[in-house]
Amino acid sequence: MAQFRRMLIILAVALTVSTSAHAYLDPGTTSYYLQLFFAFLVGSLIFFKSIFFNIKSYFQKIYNTVLKRKKSTNTKL
């Protein structure tokens, strides 16, 4: 754990003390990276939404089966 903390501190210092890059990013590059970011964001949201609904429907099927069994046992009494 101490080694991880030490590496994290070194990384934080390296990122904050860096010199300027003297690089140019034109608007086309910036819009490309924004497009990649939003495509990744929307794609991951749709992916996790589909997983959530699959898990939700699985538990709903189990719950509905249990309710049907309870109703059938209650009507026989």
Buried (B, 14 or more C-beta within 10 A) or exposed (E): EEEEEEEEEEEEEEEEEEEEEEEEEEEEEEEEEEEEEEEEEEEEEEEEEEEEEEEEEEEEEEEEEEEEEEEEEEEEE
